[in-house]
Amino acid sequence: MKKNSKMDRMLSNLKINKKLLGEIDFTILMIAIVIVIFGVLNIYSATYNKTLDGVPIGFEYAKLQLMWLGVGLIAIYFILTIDYSFFRNYAYVFYGASIILLLINKVAGTVSKGANSWIQIGSRAIQPSEFAKLAIIIIVAKKIEDMDGKIDSFKKLFIIFIYAIIPTSLVIIQPDMGMTMVIFFTVLGMVVVGKLDWKIIGGGFLALFIAIAVVWNSGLIEDYQKNRIITVFNPARDPLGDGYHVIQAKIAIGSGGLTGSGYMNGSQTKGGFIPEAWTDFIFSVVGEEWGLLGSVGLLALYGIMIFRMINIARESKDVFGSILVAGVTGSMLFSILENAGMNVGLMPITGITLPFMSYGGSSMLVYFMSLALVLNVGMRRKKINF
């Protein structure tokens, strides 16, 4: 009987109270699921006639993405059973674990596309920088709460900077400039939301420009990464090299017109002219096959999701919850703008995935975990009488 009662208590802890269940923003969750399913359709269109190491891909990537949807939903459920204060209390543990993962990646990581960004586990691989991104959001939210939600001195800003730069430096040397950009703009958004004193903003931006100049000329940024940034302004300078990706993506999106060429009928996609069409350039697949209407519809779904996430940040019962949601929102928003922007030639080409759309296990899982934290804050924004 004692064993059964102990087991019953364990199982009851994995249940969401009905009163809390009613506070979940299911609109956000349903939008995420719809985007994933739409992404699976486009992943299949981009891969069904492709091969990898001589082996046809067919439905494999689409099937794996559906599997990660299931894993992501399970992760959401378990995270929702835990009060989000748990993540504040164990912020240093998550932060330390992310640094250890990045160090393991540095020593035993796998090189892919010129970056040492993956840890191979059997036939699959994980991307530690994705988990580090979430850990940084959690630790920065905690530190800002410790500062009573006000970053009103250079000392406080410097503390935030130190916590962010330690794991970020390990991402930079991989090198993964895309993830570095995501982390930078995410933390920047969090400190602004954290009532950054405008008196130190001028000095902060001056320091930022100096830091960019130093990094640009330090050798940390590879020549090919510099060329990608320069190519944004003139892709025709190297149409068969650094400008090839963006030129082909723009051709695909332009050929889609208003309504698109039809599902699985995109000549650029079927012909293999779009590199990494199932990951980095999946937005160009949408533009070609679903047209302007499909692209705008996708962006509209993202817009509704972001808007509702901002509302959750505003209504949070504490500083930690508000800054945490702001960090997740900023991370997703920048990823959407960067990925869509690089597909139309407005942003530099990076390896940033389109949230819930691009193929990738690590990014999908972390996006769902991040979404779970947002929903967690939202469902506990009110005092519930049990």
VEXDREN-2710 file (C-alpha; in Angstrom, 1 decimal):
% VEXDREN-2710
k/r/px/py/pz
1/MET/0.0/0.0/0.0
2/LYS/2.8/2.4/0.8
3/LYS/4.5/1.7/-2.5
4/ASN/1.2/2.3/-4.3
5/SER/0.6/5.6/-2.5
6/LYS/4.1/6.8/-3.3
7/MET/3.6/6.0/-6.9
8/ASP/0.2/7.7/-6.9
9/ARG/1.9/10.9/-5.5
10/MET/4.5/10.7/-8.3
11/LEU/1.8/10.4/-10.9
12/SER/-0.3/13.1/-9.5
13/ASN/2.7/15.5/-9.7
14/LEU/2.7/14.8/-13.5
15/LYS/-0.9/16.1/-13.8
16/ILE/-1.9/19.6/-14.6
17/ASN/-4.5/21.0/-12.3
18/LYS/-7.8/21.7/-14.2
19/LYS/-7.9/25.3/-13.0
20/LEU/-4.4/25.8/-14.4
21/LEU/-5.3/24.0/-17.6
22/GLY/-7.9/26.5/-18.3
23/GLU/-5.3/29.3/-18.2
24/ILE/-3.1/27.8/-20.9
25/ASP/-3.1/29.9/-24.1
26/PHE/-4.0/27.0/-26.5
27/THR/-4.0/29.5/-29.4
28/ILE/-0.2/29.7/-29.2
29/LEU/0.1/26.0/-29.0
30/MET/-2.2/25.3/-31.9
31/ILE/-0.4/27.8/-34.1
32/ALA/2.9/26.1/-33.4
33/ILE/1.4/22.7/-34.3
34/VAL/-0.1/24.1/-37.5
35/ILE/3.3/25.6/-38.5
36/VAL/5.1/22.4/-37.8
37/ILE/2.6/20.4/-40.0
38/PHE/3.0/23.0/-42.7
39/GLY/6.7/22.7/-42.3
40/VAL/6.6/18.9/-42.7
41/LEU/4.7/19.4/-46.0
42/ASN/7.4/21.7/-47.3
43/ILE/10.2/19.5/-46.0
44/TYR/8.8/16.6/-47.9
45/SER/8.5/18.7/-51.1
46/ALA/12.1/19.8/-50.7
47/THR/13.5/16.3/-50.1
48/TYR/11.3/13.6/-51.7
49/ASN/13.5/13.5/-54.9
50/LYS/16.8/14.1/-53.2
51/THR/19.6/11.7/-52.1
52/LEU/22.0/11.8/-49.1
53/ASP/25.2/9.9/-49.6
54/GLY/23.6/8.1/-52.5
55/VAL/20.5/7.1/-50.5
56/PRO/17.1/8.6/-51.4
57/ILE/15.7/10.8/-48.7
58/GLY/12.1/10.4/-49.6
59/PHE/9.8/10.7/-46.6
60/GLU/12.6/10.3/-44.1
61/TYR/13.1/13.9/-43.0
62/ALA/9.4/14.6/-42.9
63/LYS/8.9/11.5/-40.8
64/LEU/11.7/12.6/-38.4
65/GLN/10.1/16.1/-38.1
66/LEU/6.8/14.5/-37.2
67/MET/8.6/12.5/-34.5
68/TRP/10.2/15.6/-33.1
69/LEU/6.7/17.2/-33.0
70/GLY/5.6/14.3/-30.8
71/VAL/8.8/14.7/-28.6
72/GLY/8.2/18.5/-28.4
73/LEU/4.6/18.0/-27.2
74/ILE/5.7/15.6/-24.6
75/ALA/8.3/18.1/-23.4
76/ILE/5.6/20.8/-23.2
77/TYR/3.4/18.6/-21.1
78/PHE/6.2/17.8/-18.6
79/ILE/7.4/21.4/-18.4
80/LEU/3.8/22.6/-17.7
81/THR/3.5/20.3/-14.7
82/ILE/6.4/22.2/-13.1
83/ASP/6.0/25.8/-11.7
84/TYR/8.3/28.0/-13.7
85/SER/10.0/29.2/-10.5
86/PHE/11.8/25.8/-10.7
87/PHE/13.8/27.1/-13.6
88/ARG/14.7/30.3/-11.7
89/ASN/15.8/28.3/-8.7
90/TYR/18.0/26.0/-10.8
91/ALA/19.1/28.6/-13.3
92/TYR/22.8/28.1/-12.4
93/VAL/22.5/24.4/-13.0
94/PHE/21.1/24.8/-16.5
95/TYR/23.6/27.5/-17.2
96/GLY/26.5/25.4/-16.0
97/ALA/25.2/22.3/-17.9
98/SER/25.1/24.3/-21.1
99/ILE/28.7/25.4/-20.8
100/ILE/29.8/21.8/-20.1
101/LEU/27.9/20.7/-23.3
102/LEU/29.6/23.5/-25.3
103/LEU/33.0/22.4/-23.9
104/ILE/32.3/18.8/-24.8
105/ASN/31.3/20.0/-28.2
106/LYS/34.6/21.8/-28.6
107/VAL/36.6/18.7/-27.7
108/ALA/34.5/16.0/-29.3
109/GLY/32.2/17.8/-31.7
110/THR/31.4/17.0/-35.3
111/VAL/32.3/19.4/-38.1
112/SER/29.4/20.2/-40.4
113/LYS/29.2/23.0/-43.0
114/GLY/32.5/24.4/-41.7
115/ALA/31.3/24.6/-38.1
116/ASN/32.1/22.4/-35.1
117/SER/28.5/22.7/-33.8
118/TRP/27.3/19.1/-33.2
119/ILE/27.8/16.3/-30.8
120/GLN/27.3/12.9/-32.5
121/ILE/25.2/10.4/-30.5
122/GLY/24.9/7.2/-32.5
123/SER/23.4/8.0/-35.9
124/ARG/22.0/11.3/-34.7
125/ALA/23.6/14.6/-33.4
126/ILE/22.6/17.3/-31.0
127/GLN/23.4/21.0/-31.3
128/PRO/24.6/22.3/-27.8
129/SER/24.3/25.9/-28.8
130/GLU/20.5/25.6/-29.1
131/PHE/20.3/24.5/-25.5
132/ALA/22.8/27.1/-24.5
133/LYS/20.6/29.8/-26.0
134/LEU/17.7/28.7/-23.7
135/ALA/20.0/28.5/-20.7
136/ILE/21.3/32.0/-21.3
137/ILE/17.7/33.3/-21.4
138/ILE/16.9/31.7/-18.1
139/ILE/20.1/32.9/-16.3
140/VAL/19.7/36.5/-17.7
141/ALA/16.1/36.6/-16.6
142/LYS/17.1/35.5/-13.1
143/LYS/19.9/38.1/-12.8
144/ILE/17.6/40.9/-14.0
145/GLU/15.1/39.8/-11.3
146/ASP/17.9/39.8/-8.7
147/MET/18.5/43.5/-9.8
148/ASP/14.8/44.2/-9.0
149/GLY/14.1/44.4/-12.7
150/LYS/16.2/47.5/-13.2
151/ILE/19.6/47.7/-15.0
152/ASP/20.5/51.2/-13.9
153/SER/24.2/51.1/-13.8
154/PHE/27.2/49.9/-16.0
155/LYS/28.1/47.4/-13.2
156/LYS/24.7/45.6/-13.6
157/LEU/25.0/45.7/-17.4
158/PHE/28.5/44.3/-17.1
159/ILE/27.3/41.4/-14.9
160/ILE/24.7/40.5/-17.5
161/PHE/27.3/40.8/-20.2
162/ILE/29.7/38.4/-18.4
163/TYR/27.0/35.8/-18.0
164/ALA/26.1/36.0/-21.6
165/ILE/29.6/36.2/-23.1
166/ILE/31.0/33.0/-21.5
167/PRO/28.9/30.5/-23.3
168/THR/28.6/32.8/-26.4
169/SER/32.4/32.9/-26.8
170/LEU/32.3/29.1/-27.1
171/VAL/29.6/29.4/-29.8
172/ILE/31.7/32.1/-31.6
173/ILE/34.8/29.8/-31.9
174/GLN/32.8/26.9/-33.4
175/PRO/32.3/29.2/-35.5
176/ASP/28.5/29.7/-35.5
177/MET/27.8/33.4/-36.2
178/GLY/24.1/32.7/-36.8
179/MET/23.5/31.5/-33.3
180/THR/25.8/34.2/-32.0
181/MET/23.6/36.8/-33.6
182/VAL/20.4/35.2/-32.1
183/ILE/21.9/35.2/-28.6
184/PHE/23.2/38.8/-28.9
185/PHE/19.8/40.3/-30.0
186/THR/17.9/38.1/-27.5
187/VAL/20.0/39.4/-24.6
188/LEU/19.8/43.0/-26.0
189/GLY/16.0/42.7/-26.0
190/MET/16.0/41.4/-22.5
191/VAL/18.1/44.2/-21.0
192/VAL/16.0/46.8/-22.8
193/VAL/12.8/45.2/-21.3
194/GLY/14.6/45.1/-18.0
195/LYS/14.4/48.9/-17.7
196/LEU/17.8/49.7/-19.0
197/ASP/18.7/53.2/-17.9
198/TRP/18.8/55.4/-21.0
199/LYS/21.8/57.2/-19.6
200/ILE/24.0/54.1/-20.2
201/ILE/22.5/53.2/-23.6
202/GLY/24.7/55.6/-25.5
203/GLY/27.8/54.3/-23.8
204/GLY/26.6/50.7/-24.4
205/PHE/26.2/51.2/-28.1
206/LEU/29.6/52.9/-28.4
207/ALA/31.1/49.9/-26.7
208/LEU/29.2/47.7/-29.0
209/PHE/30.5/49.3/-32.2
210/ILE/34.0/49.2/-30.8
211/ALA/33.5/45.5/-30.0
212/ILE/32.2/44.8/-33.5
213/ALA/35.2/46.5/-35.1
214/VAL/37.6/44.6/-32.9
215/VAL/35.9/41.2/-33.6
216/TRP/35.6/42.0/-37.3
217/ASN/39.4/42.5/-37.5
218/SER/40.4/39.9/-34.9
219/GLY/40.3/36.8/-37.1
220/LEU/37.4/35.3/-35.1
221/ILE/35.1/35.9/-38.1
222/GLU/36.2/33.8/-41.0
223/ASP/36.5/35.4/-44.5
224/TYR/33.5/33.5/-45.8
225/GLN/31.4/34.8/-43.0
226/LYS/32.4/38.4/-43.8
227/ASN/31.6/37.8/-47.5
228/ARG/28.1/36.6/-46.5
229/ILE/27.5/39.9/-44.8
230/ILE/28.9/41.9/-47.7
231/THR/27.0/39.8/-50.2
232/VAL/23.7/41.1/-48.6
233/PHE/24.3/44.4/-50.3
234/ASN/25.5/43.1/-53.6
235/PRO/24.9/39.3/-54.2
236/ALA/25.7/39.8/-57.9
237/ARG/29.4/40.4/-57.0
238/ASP/29.8/36.6/-56.6
239/PRO/26.8/34.9/-58.3
240/LEU/28.4/31.4/-58.3
241/GLY/29.9/31.7/-54.8
242/ASP/28.7/33.6/-51.8
243/GLY/25.8/35.2/-53.8
244/TYR/24.5/31.9/-55.2
245/HIS/22.2/31.0/-52.2
246/VAL/20.4/34.3/-52.0
247/ILE/20.1/34.7/-55.8
248/GLN/18.5/31.3/-56.2
249/ALA/16.2/31.9/-53.2
250/LYS/15.0/35.2/-54.6
251/ILE/14.4/33.5/-58.0
252/ALA/12.3/30.9/-56.3
253/ILE/10.2/33.4/-54.3
254/GLY/9.8/35.7/-57.3
255/SER/8.6/32.8/-59.5
256/GLY/5.9/31.9/-57.0
257/GLY/4.0/35.1/-57.7
258/LEU/0.8/35.6/-55.8
259/THR/-0.5/32.1/-55.5
260/GLY/2.6/29.9/-56.1
261/SER/3.5/27.3/-58.6
262/GLY/1.6/24.6/-56.6
263/TYR/2.6/22.0/-54.0
264/MET/5.6/20.0/-55.1
265/ASN/5.7/21.9/-58.5
266/GLY/8.4/24.4/-57.7
267/SER/11.1/24.2/-60.5
268/GLN/13.8/25.7/-58.2
269/THR/12.9/23.3/-55.4
270/LYS/12.5/20.2/-57.6
271/GLY/15.6/21.1/-59.6
272/GLY/17.8/21.3/-56.5
273/PHE/18.8/24.9/-57.2
274/ILE/18.0/26.0/-53.6
275/PRO/20.7/24.8/-51.2
276/GLU/19.5/23.4/-47.8
277/ALA/15.9/24.0/-48.9
278/TRP/14.5/21.9/-46.1
279/THR/16.4/23.9/-43.4
280/ASP/17.9/27.3/-43.9
281/PHE/16.0/28.1/-47.1
282/ILE/12.6/26.6/-46.4
283/PHE/11.0/30.0/-46.6
284/SER/11.9/30.1/-50.3
285/VAL/10.1/26.8/-50.8
286/VAL/7.0/28.4/-49.3
287/GLY/7.4/31.4/-51.5
288/GLU/7.8/29.4/-54.7
289/GLU/5.1/26.7/-54.1
290/TRP/2.5/28.7/-52.0
291/GLY/3.2/32.2/-53.4
292/LEU/2.9/35.5/-51.7
293/LEU/-0.4/34.5/-50.1
294/GLY/1.2/31.4/-48.5
295/SER/4.3/33.4/-47.3
296/VAL/2.1/36.2/-45.8
297/GLY/-0.2/33.7/-44.2
298/LEU/2.8/32.0/-42.5
299/LEU/4.2/35.3/-41.3
300/ALA/0.7/36.2/-40.0
301/LEU/0.6/33.1/-37.9
302/TYR/4.0/34.0/-36.5
303/GLY/2.7/37.5/-35.8
304/ILE/-0.3/36.3/-33.9
305/MET/1.9/34.0/-31.8
306/ILE/4.4/36.7/-31.1
307/PHE/1.6/39.2/-30.1
308/ARG/0.1/36.7/-27.7
309/MET/3.5/35.9/-26.2
310/ILE/4.1/39.7/-25.6
311/ASN/0.8/39.9/-23.8
312/ILE/1.9/37.0/-21.5
313/ALA/5.1/38.9/-20.7
314/ARG/3.1/42.0/-19.8
315/GLU/0.7/40.1/-17.6
316/SER/3.3/38.0/-15.7
317/LYS/3.0/38.0/-12.0
318/ASP/6.8/38.6/-11.4
319/VAL/9.9/40.0/-13.1
320/PHE/11.5/36.7/-13.8
321/GLY/8.5/35.4/-15.7
322/SER/8.2/38.7/-17.7
323/ILE/11.8/38.8/-18.7
324/LEU/11.9/35.0/-19.4
325/VAL/9.0/35.4/-21.9
326/ALA/10.5/38.5/-23.3
327/GLY/13.7/36.6/-24.0
328/VAL/12.0/33.7/-25.7
329/THR/9.9/36.1/-27.7
330/GLY/12.9/38.1/-28.8
331/SER/14.8/34.9/-29.7
332/MET/11.9/33.7/-31.9
333/LEU/11.2/37.0/-33.4
334/PHE/14.8/37.6/-34.5
335/SER/15.1/34.1/-35.9
336/ILE/11.9/34.6/-38.0
337/LEU/13.1/38.0/-39.3
338/GLU/16.7/36.7/-40.0
339/ASN/15.6/33.6/-41.8
340/ALA/12.9/35.2/-43.9
341/GLY/15.2/38.2/-44.4
342/MET/18.1/36.2/-45.7
343/ASN/15.8/34.4/-48.1
344/VAL/14.8/37.7/-49.8
345/GLY/18.3/39.2/-49.6
346/LEU/17.7/41.6/-46.7
347/MET/19.8/39.8/-44.1
348/PRO/23.1/38.0/-44.2
349/ILE/23.0/34.3/-44.8
350/THR/23.4/32.3/-41.6
351/GLY/22.4/28.9/-40.3
352/ILE/19.5/30.2/-38.4
353/THR/16.4/28.0/-38.7
354/LEU/12.8/29.2/-39.2
355/PRO/11.0/28.4/-35.9
356/PHE/8.9/25.2/-36.1
357/MET/9.3/25.1/-39.9
358/SER/12.9/24.1/-40.7
359/TYR/14.0/20.5/-40.3
360/GLY/16.1/19.9/-37.2
361/GLY/15.7/17.9/-34.0
362/SER/17.7/20.2/-31.6
363/SER/16.1/23.4/-32.8
364/MET/12.6/21.9/-32.8
365/LEU/13.0/20.5/-29.3
366/VAL/14.4/23.8/-27.9
367/TYR/11.6/25.8/-29.6
368/PHE/9.0/23.6/-28.0
369/MET/10.7/23.8/-24.6
370/SER/10.9/27.6/-24.9
371/LEU/7.2/27.7/-25.9
372/ALA/6.4/25.6/-22.8
373/LEU/8.1/28.2/-20.6
374/VAL/6.0/30.9/-22.1
375/LEU/2.8/28.9/-21.6
376/ASN/3.9/28.1/-18.1
377/VAL/4.3/31.7/-17.2
378/GLY/0.9/32.5/-18.8
379/MET/-1.0/29.7/-17.0
380/ARG/0.4/30.8/-13.6
381/ARG/0.0/34.6/-14.1
382/LYS/-3.0/34.6/-11.7
383/LYS/-3.3/33.4/-8.1
384/ILE/-5.3/30.1/-8.3
385/ASN/-7.3/29.0/-5.2
386/PHE/-7.2/25.2/-5.0
END
